[in-house]
Amino acid sequence: MHLTRDPLDVGDLLAEVQSPERGGTCVFLGTVRNDAGVTSIDYSAYESMAVEEIERILAEARERWPRSRVMLQHRLGVIPVGEASIAIAAAAPHRDEAFAACRYAIEEVKKRLPVWKKELRGDGSEQWVEAHDHR
Amino acid sequence: MGKVSVRFFARYAELAGCTWSHVNVDTPTTVANVIARVREVFPGTQAMPATPLAALNQRQVKLDAPVTEGDEVALLPPLSGG
């Protein structure tokens, strides 16, 4: 359930993390950007390792912010510009913890998740994306 | 000699010409030695950087990590998830 080839549904993630005692909820979406001629990105993964890595990241977030709940889904396959490749929802009693847990999850994903992007352009060309440090 | 599974992903799979194989190495050994053997068996992978990211049994490790027969070494291009 952490990896899917279908469009991401934020509502599903919210349902997993929200509860009456958690008054702050924060959602992060990463969407495919229209960099020079890019029409879509083909995402691939070392899937079994990615699932384990996501489980470890979520467990670490829960250890650091015990009253928070975080859920994360990464989409794989060809994703068109404007659609989300990753969705993270974090809920906690107050906003500080929700933002912190959500931020932790996306930063660890960027550092650790064995996922790769190949940009597909309108002219038919393709290019593997090497790591960027953009935030 | 021991058999070690090797997996290639994304651009490295294109360089190797496959996504999965195995190499025979003197075990116990290290991830670095497995990679050196991989460069011999799959010449296309000589285009990988000198010290690629690697995972041993699904966890990222340093290249001096010990490897025994039956282990799986995965070669990971620069990560670009999210």
Backbone of each chain as ProteinMPNN parsed JSONL, in Angstrom:
{"seq_chain_A": "MHLTRDPLDVGDLLAEVQSPERGGTCVFLGTVRNDAGVTSIDYSAYESMAVEEIERILAEARERWPRSRVMLQHRLGVIPVGEASIAIAAAAPHRDEAFAACRYAIEEVKKRLPVWKKELRGDGSEQWVEAHDHR", "coords_chain_A": {"N_chain_A": [[0.823, -1.21, 0.0], [2.157, 1.142, 0.341], [3.359, 1.664, -2.035], [2.167, 2.378, -5.265], [0.555, 2.071, -8.46], [-1.468, 3.579, -9.22], [-3.332, 6.725, -9.422], [-2.708, 8.968, -6.681], [-4.514, 9.174, -3.625], [-5.4, 11.56, -1.539], [-7.351, 11.683, 0.396], [-7.583, 9.06, 1.335], [-5.175, 8.795, 2.732], [-5.472, 10.766, 4.704], [-7.569, 9.688, 6.154], [-6.244, 7.662, 7.416], [-4.591, 8.9, 9.28], [-5.879, 10.906, 10.741], [-7.582, 11.879, 13.784], [-9.781, 12.385, 16.617], [-8.216, 13.484, 18.713], [-6.073, 14.585, 17.473], [-5.266, 17.595, 16.448], [-3.943, 18.974, 14.486], [-3.159, 18.812, 11.11], [-1.131, 17.961, 8.378], [-0.275, 18.078, 5.0], [1.813, 16.875, 2.464], [2.466, 17.15, -0.959], [4.188, 15.879, -3.688], [4.597, 16.866, -6.956], [4.71, 16.208, -10.485], [6.846, 18.169, -12.369], [6.955, 20.715, -14.945], [9.558, 20.851, -16.203], [11.912, 21.947, -18.685], [10.443, 20.931, -21.441], [9.5, 18.538, -20.419], [7.052, 16.053, -20.257], [6.103, 13.943, -18.826], [7.017, 11.732, -16.105], [8.754, 8.735, -15.708], [8.617, 6.61, -13.118], [10.592, 4.357, -11.312], [11.413, 1.625, -9.083], [13.313, -0.065, -6.521], [11.432, -2.25, -5.425], [10.757, -3.914, -3.156], [12.7, -3.202, -1.293], [12.174, -0.476, -1.109], [9.659, -0.434, 0.1], [10.33, -1.48, 2.619], [12.072, 0.517, 3.471], [10.381, 2.74, 3.601], [8.718, 1.87, 5.679], [10.575, 1.877, 7.748], [11.203, 4.628, 7.882], [8.721, 5.717, 8.627], [8.421, 4.504, 11.105], [10.539, 5.651, 12.489], [9.705, 8.337, 12.515], [7.54, 8.115, 14.144], [8.746, 7.403, 16.499], [10.171, 9.715, 17.091], [8.191, 11.693, 17.269], [5.951, 10.889, 19.168], [3.197, 11.256, 19.481], [2.248, 11.698, 17.018], [0.886, 10.737, 13.783], [1.872, 9.33, 10.778], [1.474, 8.924, 7.309], [2.363, 7.573, 4.123], [2.564, 7.556, 0.626], [3.951, 6.423, -2.393], [3.878, 6.906, -5.832], [4.329, 4.876, -8.724], [5.567, 4.21, -12.092], [4.478, 5.703, -15.226], [3.954, 9.09, -14.852], [2.014, 11.88, -15.459], [2.772, 15.422, -16.035], [1.914, 17.58, -13.383], [0.487, 15.738, -11.904], [0.521, 13.876, -8.801], [3.442, 12.39, -7.443], [4.223, 11.639, -4.963], [2.677, 11.412, -1.782], [2.207, 12.638, 1.441], [0.85, 12.437, 4.625], [0.503, 13.919, 7.77], [-0.496, 13.875, 11.096], [-1.096, 15.367, 14.26], [-1.384, 16.227, 17.779], [-0.856, 18.997, 17.863], [0.172, 21.653, 15.589], [2.975, 22.029, 15.26], [4.267, 19.558, 15.68], [3.065, 18.069, 13.665], [3.887, 19.34, 11.267], [6.665, 18.978, 11.592], [6.977, 16.181, 11.597], [6.039, 15.524, 9.075], [7.841, 16.892, 7.451], [10.183, 15.587, 8.159], [9.667, 13.051, 7.115], [9.539, 13.483, 4.258], [12.106, 14.472, 3.752], [13.753, 12.321, 4.483], [12.846, 10.411, 2.688], [13.822, 11.521, 0.305], [16.534, 11.192, 0.719], [16.88, 8.433, 1.071], [15.129, 6.613, -0.264], [14.943, 3.963, -2.553], [14.326, 4.857, -5.419], [13.812, 5.827, -8.789], [13.903, 8.291, -11.409], [12.876, 8.756, -14.725], [12.892, 11.186, -17.082], [10.451, 12.039, -19.479], [10.13, 13.486, -22.582], [8.37, 15.854, -24.718], [9.386, 15.723, -27.304], [10.019, 13.131, -27.654], [12.374, 12.305, -26.524], [14.33, 10.883, -23.782], [15.445, 10.931, -20.39], [17.472, 9.923, -17.715], [17.185, 11.037, -14.369], [19.555, 12.585, -12.396], [20.604, 12.993, -8.972], [19.286, 15.918, -7.331], [19.787, 18.867, -5.345], [17.752, 20.524, -4.77], [15.351, 22.118, -2.726]], "CA_chain_A": [[0.0, 0.0, 0.0], [3.029, 2.321, 0.281], [3.68, 1.888, -3.446], [0.994, 2.118, -6.095], [0.648, 2.578, -9.827], [-2.682, 4.369, -9.446], [-3.279, 8.088, -8.878], [-2.715, 9.001, -5.226], [-5.753, 9.69, -3.046], [-5.069, 12.181, -0.253], [-8.404, 11.327, 1.356], [-7.246, 7.775, 1.957], [-4.093, 9.019, 3.703], [-6.031, 11.523, 5.834], [-8.371, 8.774, 6.973], [-5.327, 6.825, 8.202], [-3.838, 9.62, 10.324], [-6.647, 11.85, 11.549], [-8.377, 11.366, 14.891], [-10.29, 13.529, 17.38], [-7.227, 14.142, 19.57], [-5.024, 15.199, 16.646], [-5.883, 18.83, 15.956], [-3.171, 19.57, 13.398], [-2.85, 17.857, 10.027], [-0.299, 18.589, 7.369], [-0.151, 17.21, 3.819], [2.788, 17.256, 1.442], [2.353, 16.476, -2.243], [5.204, 16.156, -4.694], [3.966, 16.66, -8.256], [5.637, 16.226, -11.629], [7.057, 19.549, -12.802], [7.13, 20.82, -16.403], [10.91, 21.275, -16.59], [12.168, 21.99, -20.123], [9.919, 19.947, -22.377], [9.064, 17.294, -19.761], [5.604, 15.84, -20.289], [5.789, 12.986, -17.77], [8.197, 11.074, -15.546], [8.576, 7.308, -15.454], [9.226, 6.281, -11.827], [10.812, 2.936, -11.023], [11.906, 1.438, -7.717], [13.638, -1.38, -5.959], [10.167, -2.125, -4.71], [10.713, -4.529, -1.817], [13.52, -2.385, -0.398], [11.494, 0.807, -0.903], [8.613, -0.647, 1.105], [10.976, -1.591, 3.929], [12.633, 1.826, 3.836], [9.256, 3.58, 4.025], [8.313, 1.402, 7.021], [11.578, 2.356, 8.721], [11.056, 6.085, 8.029], [7.503, 5.982, 9.409], [8.682, 4.082, 12.493], [11.406, 6.676, 13.094], [8.89, 9.537, 12.77], [6.679, 7.829, 15.285], [9.597, 7.424, 17.686], [10.539, 11.105, 17.404], [6.98, 12.454, 17.604], [5.111, 9.732, 19.501], [1.756, 11.519, 19.389], [1.882, 11.938, 15.615], [0.716, 9.602, 12.869], [2.287, 9.727, 9.438], [1.303, 7.935, 6.236], [3.107, 7.981, 2.932], [2.425, 6.707, -0.561], [4.714, 6.828, -3.569], [3.326, 6.326, -7.058], [5.336, 4.425, -9.69], [5.092, 4.155, -13.473], [4.507, 6.986, -15.941], [3.082, 10.07, -14.198], [2.026, 13.112, -16.251], [2.977, 16.712, -15.37], [0.783, 18.065, -12.59], [-0.041, 14.718, -11.001], [1.407, 13.65, -7.649], [4.244, 11.17, -7.356], [4.293, 11.253, -3.557], [1.761, 12.095, -0.863], [2.486, 12.357, 2.849], [-0.058, 13.098, 5.562], [0.938, 13.802, 9.161], [-1.424, 14.493, 12.041], [-0.598, 15.363, 15.636], [-2.237, 17.104, 18.587], [-0.635, 20.401, 17.505], [0.752, 21.783, 14.25], [4.434, 21.908, 15.212], [4.651, 18.148, 15.509], [2.582, 17.59, 12.363], [4.816, 19.839, 10.254], [7.988, 18.38, 11.785], [6.939, 14.774, 11.201], [5.856, 15.502, 7.622], [9.117, 17.329, 6.877], [11.139, 14.499, 8.373], [9.366, 11.953, 6.182], [9.925, 13.778, 2.876], [13.568, 14.6, 3.64], [14.336, 10.968, 4.527], [12.519, 9.791, 1.394], [14.755, 12.036, -0.702], [17.874, 10.651, 0.974], [17.009, 6.986, 1.283], [14.229, 5.702, -0.979], [15.501, 3.495, -3.831], [13.379, 5.186, -6.49], [14.504, 6.553, -9.851], [13.041, 8.99, -12.362], [13.303, 8.996, -16.106], [12.051, 12.231, -17.669], [9.994, 11.807, -20.85], [9.87, 14.805, -23.17], [7.428, 15.926, -25.835], [10.045, 15.392, -28.573], [10.301, 11.691, -27.674], [13.629, 11.969, -25.832], [14.213, 10.396, -22.402], [16.678, 11.138, -19.645], [17.506, 9.604, -16.288], [17.437, 12.197, -13.514], [20.521, 12.372, -11.311], [20.097, 13.682, -7.777], [19.38, 17.373, -7.186], [19.675, 19.284, -3.953], [16.685, 21.514, -4.608], [14.321, 21.878, -1.711]], "C_chain_A": [[0.861, 1.266, 0.0], [3.431, 2.646, -1.145], [2.452, 1.539, -4.264], [1.255, 2.622, -7.502], [-0.574, 3.415, -10.175], [-2.49, 5.798, -8.942], [-3.431, 8.067, -7.355], [-4.002, 9.666, -4.728], [-5.455, 10.225, -1.646], [-6.1, 11.812, 0.815], [-8.118, 10.02, 2.073], [-6.173, 7.96, 3.032], [-4.63, 9.751, 4.932], [-6.817, 10.6, 6.759], [-7.484, 7.918, 7.87], [-4.739, 7.571, 9.391], [-4.711, 10.488, 11.231], [-7.421, 11.158, 12.653], [-8.795, 12.552, 15.745], [-9.223, 14.225, 18.226], [-6.107, 14.795, 18.77], [-5.611, 16.422, 15.934], [-5.119, 19.508, 14.839], [-2.837, 18.522, 12.363], [-2.14, 18.606, 8.92], [-0.136, 17.586, 6.232], [0.943, 17.751, 2.915], [2.51, 16.449, 0.184], [3.553, 16.862, -3.09], [4.589, 15.862, -6.043], [4.99, 16.82, -9.376], [5.655, 17.627, -12.239], [7.356, 19.602, -14.302], [8.491, 21.399, -16.763], [11.062, 21.101, -18.101], [11.649, 20.807, -20.947], [9.414, 18.657, -21.75], [7.54, 17.201, -19.798], [5.16, 14.838, -19.233], [7.102, 12.412, -17.25], [7.848, 9.618, -15.285], [9.346, 6.956, -14.174], [9.395, 4.773, -11.704], [11.455, 2.815, -9.655], [12.459, 0.045, -7.526], [12.515, -1.597, -4.948], [10.191, -2.717, -3.299], [11.557, -3.729, -0.829], [12.832, -1.055, -0.11], [10.402, 0.667, 0.158], [9.235, -0.739, 2.496], [11.514, -0.246, 4.398], [11.517, 2.762, 4.299], [8.796, 3.17, 5.425], [9.283, 1.918, 8.078], [11.425, 3.855, 8.958], [9.83, 6.41, 8.885], [7.702, 5.601, 10.871], [9.567, 5.11, 13.198], [10.61, 7.94, 13.423], [8.04, 9.32, 14.014], [7.474, 7.831, 16.596], [9.916, 8.859, 18.107], [9.35, 11.93, 17.852], [5.892, 11.432, 17.944], [3.611, 9.996, 19.382], [1.303, 11.783, 17.954], [1.576, 10.623, 14.907], [1.064, 10.106, 11.475], [1.991, 8.594, 8.474], [1.901, 8.496, 4.956], [2.816, 7.007, 1.806], [3.249, 7.291, -1.695], [4.102, 6.128, -4.776], [4.471, 5.969, -7.996], [4.706, 4.349, -11.083], [5.126, 5.551, -14.084], [3.476, 7.941, -15.331], [3.155, 11.381, -14.97], [2.284, 14.353, -15.386], [1.708, 17.095, -14.608], [0.195, 17.032, -11.656], [0.995, 14.369, -9.934], [2.15, 12.327, -7.766], [4.366, 10.708, -5.909], [3.286, 12.069, -2.758], [2.101, 11.658, 0.55], [1.456, 13.107, 3.672], [0.458, 12.845, 6.964], [-0.064, 14.523, 10.038], [-0.863, 14.345, 13.441], [-1.5, 16.262, 16.455], [-2.091, 18.572, 18.205], [0.217, 20.491, 16.244], [2.262, 21.599, 14.206], [4.871, 20.472, 14.944], [4.221, 17.626, 14.148], [3.526, 18.046, 11.246], [6.171, 19.136, 10.36], [8.013, 16.94, 11.285], [6.828, 14.655, 9.681], [7.177, 15.861, 6.934], [10.167, 16.222, 6.993], [10.926, 13.406, 7.317], [9.831, 12.287, 4.767], [11.439, 13.904, 2.742], [14.242, 13.225, 3.656], [14.042, 10.208, 3.237], [13.537, 10.215, 0.342], [16.144, 11.416, -0.54], [17.96, 9.143, 0.783], [16.183, 6.092, 0.376], [14.832, 5.274, -2.314], [14.475, 3.611, -4.956], [14.122, 6.047, -7.506], [13.507, 7.136, -10.83], [13.691, 9.014, -13.727], [12.342, 10.01, -16.698], [11.715, 11.878, -19.112], [9.583, 13.161, -21.428], [8.959, 14.707, -24.388], [8.046, 15.535, -27.162], [10.445, 13.914, -28.645], [11.584, 11.312, -26.956], [13.362, 11.597, -24.376], [15.524, 10.672, -21.687], [16.528, 10.746, -18.186], [17.833, 10.863, -15.507], [18.47, 11.802, -12.471], [20.085, 13.275, -10.165], [20.283, 15.191, -7.856], [19.297, 17.69, -5.699], [18.592, 20.324, -3.74], [15.794, 21.135, -3.453], [13.144, 22.694, -2.116]], "O_chain_A": [[0.36, 2.348, -0.305], [3.806, 3.781, -1.439], [1.777, 0.543, -4.002], [2.088, 3.505, -7.706], [-0.698, 3.903, -11.298], [-1.598, 6.061, -8.135], [-4.181, 7.26, -6.806], [-4.505, 10.605, -5.344], [-5.282, 9.461, -0.697], [-5.763, 11.65, 1.987], [-8.378, 9.886, 3.269], [-6.249, 7.363, 4.106], [-4.291, 9.405, 6.063], [-6.742, 10.713, 7.982], [-7.904, 7.495, 8.947], [-4.418, 6.955, 10.407], [-4.329, 10.776, 12.365], [-7.862, 10.018, 12.505], [-8.216, 13.63, 15.612], [-9.307, 15.434, 18.439], [-5.271, 15.493, 19.345], [-6.349, 16.299, 14.957], [-5.583, 20.509, 14.293], [-2.295, 17.466, 12.69], [-2.498, 19.732, 8.572], [0.109, 16.401, 6.463], [0.991, 18.948, 2.635], [2.34, 15.231, 0.238], [3.893, 18.041, -3.195], [4.108, 14.753, -6.278], [6.009, 17.492, -9.213], [4.613, 18.188, -12.577], [7.932, 18.67, -14.864], [8.57, 22.343, -17.549], [10.434, 20.236, -18.711], [12.347, 19.808, -21.121], [8.946, 17.769, -22.463], [6.834, 18.138, -19.424], [4.013, 14.856, -18.788], [8.156, 12.578, -17.864], [6.8, 9.302, -14.722], [10.576, 7.0, -14.152], [8.464, 4.008, -11.958], [11.983, 3.792, -9.125], [12.129, -0.89, -8.255], [12.613, -1.197, -3.787], [9.703, -2.095, -2.356], [11.184, -3.588, 0.336], [12.897, -0.558, 1.015], [10.239, 1.541, 1.009], [8.725, -0.143, 3.445], [11.422, 0.09, 5.579], [11.684, 3.494, 5.274], [8.516, 4.028, 6.262], [8.874, 2.342, 9.159], [11.505, 4.312, 10.098], [9.891, 7.272, 9.761], [7.215, 6.287, 11.77], [9.361, 5.404, 14.375], [10.809, 8.545, 14.476], [7.85, 10.227, 14.824], [6.962, 8.202, 17.651], [9.934, 9.188, 19.293], [9.487, 12.784, 18.728], [5.022, 11.142, 17.123], [2.834, 9.059, 19.202], [0.129, 12.056, 17.702], [1.955, 9.546, 15.368], [0.61, 11.168, 11.05], [2.232, 7.429, 8.789], [1.942, 9.707, 4.735], [2.819, 5.791, 2.0], [3.244, 8.5, -1.926], [3.843, 4.925, -4.751], [5.472, 6.682, -8.054], [3.487, 4.414, -11.236], [5.729, 6.468, -13.527], [2.283, 7.642, -15.296], [4.24, 11.942, -15.126], [2.05, 14.343, -14.178], [0.592, 16.957, -15.109], [-0.518, 17.381, -10.716], [2.196, 14.545, -10.141], [1.583, 11.298, -8.132], [4.587, 9.525, -5.65], [3.071, 13.253, -3.019], [2.263, 10.47, 0.828], [1.216, 14.292, 3.437], [0.807, 11.718, 7.318], [-0.44, 15.659, 9.751], [-0.238, 13.338, 13.774], [-2.309, 16.995, 15.887], [-3.071, 19.317, 18.215], [0.898, 19.535, 15.873], [2.788, 21.072, 13.226], [5.727, 20.21, 14.099], [4.933, 16.828, 13.538], [3.916, 17.253, 10.389], [6.755, 18.745, 9.349], [8.965, 16.526, 10.623], [7.453, 13.784, 9.075], [7.579, 15.22, 5.964], [10.927, 15.958, 6.062], [11.876, 12.91, 6.712], [10.464, 11.447, 4.126], [12.004, 13.489, 1.73], [15.201, 12.997, 2.918], [14.883, 9.453, 2.75], [14.051, 9.389, -0.413], [16.839, 11.15, -1.521], [19.001, 8.629, 0.375], [16.498, 4.909, 0.248], [15.197, 6.125, -3.125], [13.857, 2.635, -5.38], [14.949, 6.884, -7.143], [12.43, 6.584, -11.062], [14.89, 9.258, -13.866], [11.143, 9.755, -16.812], [12.588, 11.466, -19.877], [8.788, 13.888, -20.831], [8.798, 13.648, -24.996], [7.344, 15.068, -28.059], [11.126, 13.496, -29.581], [11.867, 10.126, -26.788], [12.325, 11.94, -23.809], [16.59, 10.65, -22.301], [15.594, 11.168, -17.505], [18.664, 11.666, -15.933], [18.297, 10.819, -11.751], [19.298, 14.202, -10.356], [21.287, 15.684, -8.372], [18.805, 16.891, -4.903], [18.508, 20.936, -2.676], [15.518, 19.956, -3.231], [12.12, 22.682, -1.432]]}, "seq_chain_B": "MGKVSVRFFARYAELAGCTWSHVNVDTPTTVANVIARVREVFPGTQAMPATPLAALNQRQVKLDAPVTEGDEVALLPPLSGG", "coords_chain_B": {"N_chain_B": [[34.699, -20.782, -3.726], [31.876, -18.612, -3.815], [28.384, -18.02, -4.449], [26.903, -14.988, -5.272], [24.066, -12.953, -5.341], [23.251, -10.423, -7.692], [21.799, -7.244, -8.298], [20.48, -4.867, -10.566], [19.512, -1.51, -11.153], [17.439, 0.933, -12.8], [19.367, 3.254, -14.584], [21.665, 1.747, -14.309], [20.838, -0.815, -14.824], [20.436, -0.663, -17.524], [23.073, -0.307, -18.328], [24.22, -2.725, -17.5], [22.723, -4.529, -18.9], [20.887, -6.242, -17.896], [18.598, -7.0, -15.2], [18.965, -8.6, -13.078], [21.263, -10.946, -11.763], [23.982, -13.238, -11.088], [27.155, -13.462, -9.424], [30.252, -15.227, -9.144], [32.346, -15.355, -6.418], [35.227, -15.307, -4.224], [34.3, -16.168, -1.077], [34.212, -15.455, 2.496], [33.689, -11.987, 1.509], [33.814, -8.568, 0.351], [31.483, -5.872, -0.294], [32.67, -4.111, -2.088], [34.48, -5.797, -3.441], [32.708, -7.523, -4.699], [31.529, -5.722, -6.453], [33.74, -5.109, -8.029], [34.088, -7.546, -9.335], [31.665, -7.639, -10.706], [32.102, -5.587, -12.55], [33.885, -6.838, -14.237], [32.4, -8.992, -15.27], [30.156, -7.833, -16.375], [30.752, -5.737, -18.628], [29.664, -3.279, -19.413], [29.016, -2.036, -17.044], [31.254, -0.79, -16.206], [31.021, 1.85, -16.643], [29.776, 2.833, -14.45], [30.005, 4.945, -11.497], [33.098, 5.196, -9.547], [32.633, 4.565, -6.89], [29.821, 3.384, -6.381], [26.442, 3.763, -5.056], [25.286, 1.226, -2.863], [23.296, -1.593, -1.897], [22.997, -4.048, 0.589], [21.389, -6.986, 0.967], [18.956, -5.534, 0.936], [19.438, -3.22, 2.434], [20.998, -0.055, 2.589], [24.52, 0.095, 2.396], [27.982, 0.629, 3.365], [30.851, 0.338, 1.189], [32.717, -1.395, 2.229], [31.375, -3.321, 3.557], [30.789, -6.616, 4.86], [30.35, -9.591, 2.876], [28.666, -12.628, 2.339], [28.253, -15.98, 1.028], [25.296, -16.344, -0.914], [24.222, -13.914, -0.258], [22.637, -10.779, -1.263], [23.541, -8.28, -3.439], [22.802, -5.037, -4.329], [22.966, -2.628, -6.874], [22.767, 0.788, -6.918], [21.717, 3.535, -8.71], [22.184, 7.167, -8.387], [19.827, 8.306, -6.028], [16.474, 9.321, -6.694], [13.917, 9.746, -5.678], [10.561, 10.705, -4.601]], "CA_chain_B": [[33.91, -19.753, -4.421], [30.472, -18.54, -3.407], [27.511, -17.326, -5.392], [26.263, -13.787, -4.705], [23.093, -12.349, -6.261], [23.427, -8.99, -7.943], [20.645, -6.609, -8.937], [20.776, -3.572, -11.185], [18.302, -0.711, -11.284], [17.39, 2.178, -13.583], [20.409, 3.379, -15.61], [22.648, 0.67, -14.175], [20.29, -2.0, -15.501], [20.719, -0.469, -18.949], [24.513, -0.543, -18.528], [24.518, -4.147, -17.31], [21.971, -5.33, -19.864], [19.965, -7.125, -17.173], [18.207, -6.457, -13.888], [19.307, -9.557, -12.022], [22.156, -12.032, -12.145], [24.804, -13.572, -9.93], [28.584, -13.601, -9.717], [30.986, -16.114, -8.25], [33.477, -14.666, -5.784], [35.735, -15.977, -3.025], [33.601, -15.642, 0.097], [33.615, -14.125, 2.638], [34.338, -10.899, 0.794], [33.186, -7.278, 0.646], [30.67, -5.319, -1.382], [33.594, -3.547, -3.086], [35.009, -6.882, -4.271], [31.619, -7.991, -5.561], [31.385, -4.729, -7.528], [34.887, -5.282, -8.943], [33.767, -8.724, -10.151], [30.564, -7.229, -11.587], [32.664, -4.796, -13.656], [34.5, -7.781, -15.177], [31.411, -9.863, -15.907], [29.241, -6.971, -17.136], [31.65, -4.621, -18.956], [28.921, -2.02, -19.48], [28.932, -1.395, -15.723], [32.461, -0.002, -15.945], [30.624, 3.26, -16.717], [29.284, 3.271, -13.138], [31.05, 5.67, -10.765], [34.055, 4.341, -8.833], [32.028, 4.089, -5.638], [28.364, 3.526, -6.503], [25.609, 3.384, -3.907], [24.983, -0.2, -2.891], [22.509, -2.148, -0.799], [23.256, -5.454, 0.886], [20.164, -7.559, 1.516], [17.923, -4.506, 1.009], [19.796, -2.055, 3.242], [22.181, 0.649, 2.074], [25.727, -0.184, 3.181], [29.243, 1.106, 2.816], [31.409, -0.66, 0.274], [33.554, -2.38, 2.944], [30.495, -4.251, 4.289], [31.107, -8.016, 4.548], [29.391, -10.333, 2.048], [28.863, -14.074, 2.35], [27.529, -16.699, -0.028], [23.844, -16.257, -0.822], [23.79, -12.525, -0.057], [22.225, -10.037, -2.449], [24.122, -6.939, -3.565], [22.07, -4.239, -5.326], [23.683, -1.418, -7.272], [21.738, 1.81, -6.957], [22.074, 4.864, -9.222], [21.797, 8.241, -7.455], [18.404, 8.197, -5.73], [15.729, 10.515, -7.096], [12.508, 9.542, -5.333], [9.805, 11.821, -4.049]], "C_chain_B": [[32.462, -19.805, -3.932], [29.667, -17.705, -4.384], [26.811, -16.158, -4.678], [25.303, -13.222, -5.75], [23.418, -10.882, -6.462], [22.198, -8.456, -8.676], [21.038, -5.229, -9.419], [19.468, -2.819, -11.374], [18.53, 0.48, -12.187], [18.543, 2.205, -14.602], [21.42, 2.242, -15.519], [22.147, -0.628, -14.815], [20.529, -1.888, -17.009], [22.194, -0.747, -19.238], [24.844, -2.032, -18.459], [23.846, -5.008, -18.372], [21.046, -6.334, -19.201], [19.619, -6.475, -15.843], [18.65, -7.36, -12.748], [20.282, -10.578, -12.579], [22.885, -12.494, -10.878], [26.257, -13.619, -10.386], [29.181, -14.58, -8.717], [32.209, -15.38, -7.728], [33.978, -15.541, -4.635], [35.057, -15.36, -1.813], [34.283, -16.178, 1.364], [34.42, -13.063, 1.916], [33.679, -9.59, 1.187], [32.345, -6.843, -0.542], [31.588, -4.774, -2.482], [34.14, -4.636, -4.004], [33.945, -7.474, -5.194], [31.463, -7.034, -6.74], [32.535, -4.86, -8.534], [34.637, -6.465, -9.878], [32.66, -8.391, -11.156], [31.118, -6.457, -12.788], [33.347, -5.696, -14.687], [33.445, -8.546, -15.985], [30.454, -9.068, -16.798], [29.993, -5.695, -17.51], [30.932, -3.271, -19.038], [28.914, -1.279, -18.154], [30.228, -0.686, -15.354], [32.158, 1.489, -16.032], [29.996, 3.747, -15.401], [30.384, 4.073, -12.448], [31.932, 4.701, -9.978], [33.45, 3.759, -7.556], [30.513, 4.291, -5.688], [27.667, 3.257, -5.166], [25.298, 1.901, -4.024], [24.126, -0.569, -1.697], [22.881, -3.614, -0.649], [22.011, -5.993, 1.578], [19.155, -6.47, 1.892], [18.188, -3.395, 2.011], [21.022, -1.405, 2.641], [23.357, 0.396, 2.993], [26.918, 0.529, 2.561], [29.903, -0.035, 2.043], [32.333, -1.664, 0.972], [32.692, -3.375, 3.728], [30.79, -5.692, 3.876], [29.969, -8.73, 3.817], [29.701, -11.814, 2.163], [28.012, -14.713, 1.261], [26.01, -16.576, 0.19], [23.327, -14.843, -0.577], [23.358, -11.917, -1.386], [22.829, -8.627, -2.395], [23.358, -6.214, -4.663], [22.835, -2.974, -5.601], [22.672, -0.335, -7.623], [22.275, 3.103, -7.567], [21.674, 5.94, -8.192], [20.277, 8.272, -7.275], [17.681, 9.472, -6.161], [14.232, 10.346, -6.829], [11.853, 10.807, -4.83], [9.018, 12.545, -5.116]], "O_chain_B": [[31.904, -20.872, -3.675], [30.188, -16.812, -5.051], [26.21, -16.332, -3.618], [25.68, -13.033, -6.906], [23.811, -10.184, -5.527], [21.636, -9.117, -9.549], [21.815, -4.519, -8.781], [18.443, -3.41, -11.712], [19.648, 0.975, -12.328], [18.679, 1.276, -15.397], [21.971, 1.817, -16.535], [22.942, -1.44, -15.29], [20.791, -2.884, -17.683], [22.531, -1.346, -20.259], [25.638, -2.541, -19.25], [24.336, -6.087, -18.705], [20.478, -7.191, -19.878], [20.268, -5.52, -15.417], [18.704, -6.937, -11.594], [20.15, -11.023, -13.72], [22.474, -12.191, -9.758], [26.551, -13.792, -11.569], [28.686, -14.739, -7.602], [33.007, -14.85, -8.501], [33.254, -16.403, -4.135], [35.216, -14.169, -1.546], [34.879, -17.255, 1.318], [35.63, -13.185, 1.725], [33.052, -9.505, 2.243], [32.475, -7.373, -1.646], [31.313, -4.955, -3.668], [34.254, -4.428, -5.212], [34.237, -7.873, -6.322], [31.287, -7.464, -7.881], [32.328, -4.737, -9.742], [34.937, -6.395, -11.07], [32.714, -8.811, -12.312], [30.658, -6.648, -13.914], [33.387, -5.364, -15.872], [33.569, -8.724, -17.197], [30.001, -9.554, -17.834], [29.897, -4.687, -16.809], [31.534, -2.234, -18.761], [28.82, -0.052, -18.121], [30.304, -0.047, -14.305], [32.941, 2.309, -15.553], [29.716, 4.936, -15.252], [31.562, 3.91, -12.766], [31.571, 3.544, -9.767], [33.719, 2.614, -7.191], [29.986, 5.245, -5.115], [28.222, 2.616, -4.274], [25.076, 1.379, -5.116], [24.209, 0.045, -0.633], [23.057, -4.328, -1.636], [21.627, -5.515, 2.645], [18.585, -6.469, 2.983], [17.257, -2.692, 2.404], [21.966, -2.082, 2.234], [23.229, 0.469, 4.215], [26.881, 0.968, 1.412], [29.564, -1.206, 2.217], [32.698, -2.677, 0.376], [33.225, -4.186, 4.484], [31.014, -5.971, 2.698], [28.791, -8.508, 4.098], [30.863, -12.216, 2.095], [27.162, -14.062, 0.654], [25.514, -16.688, 1.311], [22.125, -14.598, -0.677], [23.653, -12.434, -2.463], [22.642, -7.891, -1.425], [23.268, -6.7, -5.79], [23.306, -2.312, -4.676], [21.831, -0.512, -8.505], [23.189, 3.711, -7.011], [20.927, 5.665, -7.253], [19.531, 8.265, -8.254], [18.212, 10.573, -6.011], [13.393, 10.744, -7.637], [12.499, 11.841, -4.656], [8.322, 13.516, -4.817]]}, "name": "protein", "num_of_chains": 2, "seq": "MHLTRDPLDVGDLLAEVQSPERGGTCVFLGTVRNDAGVTSIDYSAYESMAVEEIERILAEARERWPRSRVMLQHRLGVIPVGEASIAIAAAAPHRDEAFAACRYAIEEVKKRLPVWKKELRGDGSEQWVEAHDHRMGKVSVRFFARYAELAGCTWSHVNVDTPTTVANVIARVREVFPGTQAMPATPLAALNQRQVKLDAPVTEGDEVALLPPLSGG"}
